[in-house]
Amino acid sequence: MKKDKDQKRKDEIRLVSEMIRLYYKHHEGDGQALIDYATLRINKCPFMETKTFCSACKVHCYRKEEREQIRAVMRYAGPRMLLRHPVLVIRHLLVEWKEKREGRLKAV
């Protein structure tokens, strides 16, 4: 059973927000602006029904500066999320594994 678009948006916003909070808990600055920007981009995504993750999307809708910020967040928070939010990470990995198996996501 496929998730509906609204639930996918909600899940993606939660995951990204948690990663940004984790990053800024250990780095200088305030992550709220990046959370707001990511939320805006996720809410405007026209591919939400069929896409898996932003990193696998053919269209990158983040501005260059925010894209670099998100990359830094992902590099730092990604490995640490398993300890802090294991359910979110496992759910994310299961979706990625399923998409790769079905051939809709290219292996990185």
LUMNU-17522 format. One line per 10 residues: number of its first residue (from 1); their letters; for each residue x, y, z of N, C-alpha, C, O, CB. Coordinates in Angstrom, 2 decimals. Glycine has a CB too. Layout:
# residues N
NUM	a	X/Y/Z/X/Y/Z/X/Y/Z/X/Y/Z/X/Y/Z ~ ...
END
This chain:
# residues 108
1	mkkdkdqkrk	0.84/-1.19/0.00/0.00/0.00/0.00/0.88/1.25/0.00/1.77/1.38/0.84/-0.95/0.00/1.22 ~ 0.63/2.16/-0.94/1.43/3.37/-1.04/0.94/4.42/-0.05/-0.25/4.54/0.23/1.38/3.93/-2.46 ~ 1.90/5.16/0.46/1.54/6.27/1.34/0.93/7.37/0.48/1.28/7.53/-0.69/2.79/6.81/2.14 ~ 0.01/8.11/1.07/-0.51/9.24/0.32/0.50/10.39/0.38/1.39/10.42/1.23/-1.88/9.67/0.88 ~ 0.34/11.33/-0.54/1.28/12.45/-0.66/1.43/13.23/0.63/2.55/13.59/1.00/0.82/13.37/-1.76 ~ 0.34/13.51/1.31/0.41/14.31/2.52/1.23/13.62/3.61/2.00/14.26/4.32/-0.98/14.60/3.04 ~ 1.06/12.32/3.73/1.83/11.58/4.74/3.31/11.54/4.36/4.17/11.66/5.23/1.29/10.15/4.90 ~ 3.62/11.37/3.07/5.01/11.38/2.62/5.65/12.73/2.92/6.79/12.79/3.38/5.10/11.05/1.11 ~ 4.92/13.80/2.64/5.44/15.14/2.94/5.72/15.29/4.44/6.78/15.77/4.84/4.45/16.23/2.48 ~ 4.76/14.88/5.24/4.89/14.99/6.69/6.10/14.20/7.19/6.87/14.71/8.00/3.60/14.49/7.39
11	deirlvsemi	6.28/12.97/6.71/7.41/12.14/7.11/8.74/12.75/6.69/9.70/12.75/7.46/7.27/10.74/6.51 ~ 8.80/13.25/5.48/10.03/13.85/4.99/10.38/15.12/5.76/11.55/15.35/6.09/9.92/14.15/3.49 ~ 9.39/15.94/6.03/9.62/17.16/6.82/10.13/16.80/8.21/11.05/17.44/8.72/8.31/18.01/6.92 ~ 9.54/15.79/8.82/9.98/15.39/10.16/11.42/14.90/10.14/12.21/15.30/11.00/9.06/14.28/10.72 ~ 11.77/14.06/9.19/13.12/13.52/9.10/14.14/14.63/8.89/15.15/14.69/9.59/13.21/12.49/7.98 ~ 13.88/15.49/7.94/14.82/16.59/7.64/14.93/17.53/8.83/16.03/17.97/9.17/14.38/17.36/6.39 ~ 13.81/17.85/9.46/13.83/18.75/10.61/14.65/18.17/11.76/15.42/18.89/12.40/12.41/19.03/11.09 ~ 14.49/16.88/12.02/15.26/16.24/13.09/16.75/16.25/12.77/17.58/16.47/13.66/14.78/14.79/13.30 ~ 17.10/16.02/11.52/18.50/16.04/11.13/19.09/17.44/11.29/20.22/17.59/11.76/18.66/15.56/9.68 ~ 18.34/18.45/10.90/18.82/19.83/11.02/18.97/20.20/12.50/19.97/20.82/12.88/17.84/20.81/10.32
21	rlyykhhegd	18.02/19.82/13.32/18.12/20.10/14.77/19.35/19.44/15.37/20.06/20.05/16.17/16.85/19.62/15.51 ~ 19.61/18.19/14.99/20.77/17.48/15.50/22.06/18.18/15.08/22.98/18.34/15.88/20.77/16.02/14.99 ~ 22.12/18.59/13.84/23.31/19.28/13.33/23.55/20.57/14.11/24.67/20.82/14.57/23.16/19.58/11.83 ~ 22.52/21.39/14.25/22.70/22.68/14.90/22.80/22.59/16.42/23.16/23.57/17.07/21.58/23.59/14.53 ~ 22.49/21.45/16.97/22.71/21.25/18.40/24.22/21.20/18.69/24.66/21.56/19.78/22.01/19.95/18.89 ~ 24.99/20.77/17.69/26.44/20.60/17.85/27.25/21.57/17.00/28.48/21.49/16.98/26.83/19.20/17.51 ~ 26.61/22.46/16.30/27.28/23.46/15.47/26.71/24.84/15.78/25.58/24.97/16.26/27.13/23.13/13.96 ~ 27.50/25.83/15.50/27.07/27.19/15.77/25.99/27.61/14.78/26.03/27.26/13.60/28.26/28.15/15.69 ~ 25.03/28.37/15.27/23.98/28.89/14.41/22.61/28.39/14.80/22.45/27.58/15.71/24.26/28.54/12.98 ~ 21.63/28.90/14.07/20.23/28.54/14.30/19.71/27.85/13.05/19.78/28.41/11.96/19.37/29.79/14.67
31	gqalidyatl	19.19/26.67/13.22/18.72/25.90/12.07/17.30/26.17/11.64/16.83/25.59/10.67/18.86/24.48/12.35 ~ 16.59/27.05/12.36/15.18/27.25/12.05/14.96/27.77/10.62/14.00/27.37/9.96/14.57/28.22/13.04 ~ 15.83/28.64/10.16/15.68/29.16/8.79/15.82/28.03/7.76/15.09/28.00/6.77/16.74/30.26/8.51 ~ 16.74/27.11/8.01/16.92/25.98/7.08/15.74/25.02/7.17/15.31/24.47/6.15/18.24/25.23/7.39 ~ 15.22/24.81/8.37/14.02/23.97/8.52/12.85/24.59/7.76/12.12/23.89/7.05/13.65/23.79/10.03 ~ 12.67/25.89/7.91/11.59/26.59/7.21/11.75/26.48/5.69/10.78/26.24/4.97/11.54/28.07/7.62 ~ 12.99/26.66/5.22/13.25/26.57/3.78/12.99/25.16/3.26/12.34/24.98/2.23/14.70/26.99/3.47 ~ 13.50/24.15/3.98/13.30/22.76/3.57/11.81/22.41/3.55/11.33/21.73/2.64/14.07/21.79/4.51 ~ 11.08/22.88/4.56/9.64/22.63/4.63/8.93/23.25/3.44/8.05/22.63/2.83/9.05/23.18/5.94 ~ 9.30/24.47/3.10/8.72/25.16/1.94/8.97/24.36/0.67/8.05/24.15/-0.13/9.30/26.58/1.80
41	rinkcpfmet	10.21/23.91/0.47/10.56/23.18/-0.75/9.82/21.83/-0.80/9.33/21.43/-1.85/12.09/22.95/-0.83 ~ 9.74/21.14/0.33/9.05/19.85/0.36/7.56/20.04/0.07/6.97/19.26/-0.67/9.24/19.15/1.74 ~ 6.97/21.07/0.65/5.54/21.33/0.42/5.24/21.72/-1.02/4.11/21.52/-1.49/5.07/22.42/1.34 ~ 6.21/22.26/-1.74/6.00/22.66/-3.14/6.45/21.60/-4.14/6.34/21.81/-5.35/6.72/23.95/-3.42 ~ 6.95/20.49/-3.65/7.49/19.46/-4.55/6.39/18.86/-5.43/5.42/18.31/-4.92/8.18/18.35/-3.73 ~ 6.55/18.97/-6.75/5.54/18.41/-7.66/5.70/16.90/-7.87/4.84/16.26/-8.47/5.61/19.11/-8.99 ~ 6.81/16.33/-7.38/7.09/14.91/-7.61/6.83/14.06/-6.37/7.21/12.89/-6.36/8.52/14.74/-8.04 ~ 6.20/14.60/-5.36/6.05/13.90/-4.08/5.36/12.54/-4.22/5.68/11.61/-3.48/5.26/14.77/-3.12 ~ 4.45/12.42/-5.13/3.71/11.17/-5.28/4.60/10.02/-5.72/4.39/8.87/-5.32/2.58/11.36/-6.27 ~ 5.60/10.33/-6.56/6.43/9.26/-7.12/7.87/9.25/-6.63/8.57/8.25/-6.82/6.43/9.37/-8.60
51	ktfcsackvh	8.32/10.32/-6.02/9.74/10.37/-5.64/10.00/9.62/-4.34/9.09/9.34/-3.57/10.20/11.81/-5.50 ~ 11.26/9.30/-4.13/11.66/8.66/-2.90/12.29/9.71/-1.98/11.72/10.04/-0.94/12.64/7.50/-3.16 ~ 13.45/10.23/-2.35/14.16/11.21/-1.54/14.69/12.32/-2.44/14.89/12.12/-3.63/15.31/10.55/-0.75 ~ 14.90/13.47/-1.86/15.41/14.61/-2.63/16.74/14.27/-3.30/16.99/14.70/-4.43/15.58/15.84/-1.73 ~ 17.58/13.51/-2.62/18.88/13.17/-3.18/18.77/12.34/-4.45/19.70/12.32/-5.26/19.71/12.43/-2.16 ~ 17.66/11.65/-4.63/17.47/10.81/-5.82/16.65/11.51/-6.90/16.40/10.94/-7.96/16.79/9.52/-5.43 ~ 16.25/12.74/-6.64/15.40/13.47/-7.58/16.21/14.03/-8.74/17.37/14.41/-8.58/14.67/14.60/-6.87 ~ 15.60/14.07/-9.92/16.29/14.61/-11.09/16.27/16.13/-11.11/17.04/16.75/-11.85/15.65/14.07/-12.36 ~ 15.41/16.75/-10.31/15.33/18.20/-10.22/15.75/18.62/-8.82/15.18/18.17/-7.83/13.88/18.71/-10.55 ~ 16.75/19.49/-8.74/17.19/19.98/-7.43/16.65/21.38/-7.24/17.08/22.33/-7.90/18.75/19.96/-7.31
61	cyrkeereqi	15.70/21.50/-6.33/14.98/22.77/-6.18/15.54/23.67/-5.08/15.05/24.78/-4.88/13.53/22.49/-5.90 ~ 16.57/23.20/-4.37/17.19/24.05/-3.35/18.14/25.03/-4.04/18.79/24.68/-5.02/17.94/23.19/-2.29 ~ 18.21/26.24/-3.51/19.21/27.20/-3.98/20.59/26.66/-3.59/20.70/25.82/-2.70/18.97/28.63/-3.38 ~ 21.62/27.14/-4.26/22.97/26.63/-4.06/23.41/26.68/-2.60/23.93/25.69/-2.08/23.95/27.41/-4.92 ~ 23.19/27.80/-1.93/23.63/27.95/-0.54/22.92/26.95/0.38/23.55/26.31/1.22/23.37/29.38/-0.06 ~ 21.61/26.82/0.22/20.85/25.89/1.05/21.20/24.44/0.73/21.21/23.58/1.62/19.35/26.12/0.86 ~ 21.49/24.17/-0.53/21.89/22.82/-0.92/23.18/22.42/-0.21/23.32/21.29/0.26/22.07/22.73/-2.45 ~ 24.13/23.36/-0.14/25.39/23.10/0.56/25.14/22.91/2.06/25.77/22.05/2.69/26.38/24.24/0.33 ~ 24.24/23.70/2.63/23.92/23.55/4.05/23.30/22.18/4.32/23.67/21.50/5.28/22.96/24.67/4.50 ~ 22.37/21.78/3.48/21.71/20.48/3.65/22.71/19.34/3.50/22.64/18.35/4.24/20.57/20.31/2.62
71	ravmryagpr	23.64/19.46/2.57/24.66/18.42/2.41/25.49/18.28/3.68/25.77/17.17/4.13/25.59/18.74/1.22 ~ 25.87/19.41/4.27/26.64/19.38/5.53/25.81/18.74/6.64/26.32/17.94/7.42/27.07/20.82/5.94 ~ 24.54/19.08/6.70/23.64/18.50/7.70/23.55/17.00/7.51/23.67/16.25/8.48/22.23/19.13/7.61 ~ 23.36/16.54/6.29/23.21/15.11/6.01/24.48/14.34/6.35/24.42/13.25/6.91/22.84/14.90/4.54 ~ 25.63/14.91/5.99/26.90/14.24/6.29/27.11/14.09/7.79/27.58/13.05/8.26/28.08/15.02/5.67 ~ 26.75/15.11/8.54/26.94/15.06/9.98/25.85/14.23/10.67/26.15/13.32/11.44/26.96/16.47/10.55 ~ 24.62/14.55/10.39/23.50/13.96/11.13/23.13/12.56/10.67/22.64/11.76/11.47/22.29/14.84/11.01 ~ 23.36/12.24/9.42/22.97/10.94/8.89/23.43/9.77/9.75/22.60/8.98/10.20/23.52/10.77/7.51 ~ 24.74/9.64/9.99/25.21/8.52/10.80/24.74/8.57/12.26/24.59/7.52/12.89/26.71/8.49/10.78 ~ 24.50/9.74/12.77/24.10/9.90/14.17/22.60/9.66/14.40/22.17/9.45/15.53/24.47/11.28/14.66
81	mllrhpvlvi	21.83/9.71/13.35/20.39/9.56/13.48/19.99/8.16/13.95/18.96/8.00/14.60/19.71/9.86/12.15 ~ 20.79/7.16/13.63/20.44/5.80/14.02/20.35/5.66/15.54/19.51/4.91/16.05/21.47/4.82/13.48 ~ 21.19/6.37/16.26/21.16/6.32/17.71/20.04/7.18/18.29/19.46/6.84/19.32/22.50/6.76/18.28 ~ 19.75/8.29/17.65/18.78/9.25/18.19/17.34/8.96/17.77/16.41/9.12/18.56/19.16/10.64/17.77 ~ 17.17/8.55/16.52/15.82/8.30/15.97/15.84/7.03/15.11/15.68/7.10/13.90/15.33/9.52/15.12 ~ 16.05/5.88/15.74/16.21/4.64/14.96/15.00/4.28/14.09/15.17/3.76/12.99/16.48/3.49/15.90 ~ 13.80/4.57/14.56/12.61/4.22/13.78/12.58/5.03/12.48/12.29/4.48/11.41/11.31/4.47/14.60 ~ 12.88/6.32/12.55/12.90/7.16/11.35/13.94/6.64/10.36/13.68/6.57/9.16/13.20/8.63/11.71 ~ 15.12/6.29/10.85/16.20/5.82/9.98/15.85/4.49/9.34/16.05/4.31/8.14/17.51/5.70/10.77 ~ 15.34/3.57/10.13/15.00/2.25/9.59/13.91/2.37/8.54/13.97/1.71/7.50/14.56/1.31/10.71
91	rhllvewkek	12.91/3.20/8.80/11.84/3.42/7.83/12.41/4.00/6.53/12.04/3.58/5.43/10.75/4.37/8.41 ~ 13.32/4.97/6.67/13.97/5.60/5.52/14.76/4.56/4.72/14.67/4.52/3.49/14.90/6.75/5.98 ~ 15.53/3.73/5.41/16.33/2.71/4.73/15.46/1.65/4.05/15.81/1.18/2.97/17.26/2.05/5.72 ~ 14.36/1.28/4.67/13.46/0.30/4.05/12.85/0.83/2.75/12.75/0.10/1.77/12.35/-0.09/5.02 ~ 12.46/2.08/2.76/11.90/2.68/1.54/12.97/2.73/0.45/12.70/2.39/-0.70/11.36/4.11/1.82 ~ 14.19/3.14/0.83/15.29/3.21/-0.14/15.60/1.82/-0.71/15.77/1.67/-1.91/16.55/3.83/0.51 ~ 15.66/0.82/0.16/15.95/-0.54/-0.28/14.87/-1.05/-1.23/15.18/-1.66/-2.25/16.06/-1.48/0.94 ~ 13.61/-0.78/-0.90/12.50/-1.22/-1.75/12.57/-0.55/-3.12/12.35/-1.20/-4.15/11.17/-0.91/-1.07 ~ 12.86/0.74/-3.13/12.93/1.47/-4.40/14.09/0.96/-5.26/13.95/0.83/-6.48/13.08/2.98/-4.14 ~ 15.22/0.69/-4.65/16.36/0.15/-5.40/16.01/-1.22/-5.97/16.33/-1.52/-7.12/17.61/0.04/-4.50
101	regrlkav	15.35/-2.04/-5.16/14.96/-3.38/-5.60/14.00/-3.33/-6.79/14.08/-4.15/-7.70/14.31/-4.14/-4.45 ~ 13.11/-2.35/-6.77/12.14/-2.21/-7.85/12.70/-1.43/-9.03/12.02/-1.25/-10.04/10.89/-1.53/-7.34 ~ 13.95/-0.97/-8.91/14.61/-0.31/-10.03/14.23/1.16/-10.22/14.56/1.74/-11.26/14.31/-1.04/-11.26 ~ 13.56/1.77/-9.26/13.16/3.17/-9.43/14.19/4.13/-8.85/14.09/5.34/-9.05/11.82/3.41/-8.77 ~ 15.17/3.61/-8.14/16.19/4.45/-7.53/17.55/3.91/-7.93/17.84/2.73/-7.73/16.03/4.49/-5.99 ~ 18.38/4.77/-8.50/19.68/4.30/-8.92/20.58/4.12/-7.69/20.50/4.90/-6.74/20.31/5.27/-9.93 ~ 21.41/3.11/-7.74/22.34/2.86/-6.63/23.40/3.94/-6.62/23.91/4.35/-7.67/23.00/1.46/-6.76 ~ 23.73/4.41/-5.43/24.70/5.49/-5.30/26.05/4.92/-4.96/27.01/5.67/-4.81/24.28/6.49/-4.24
END
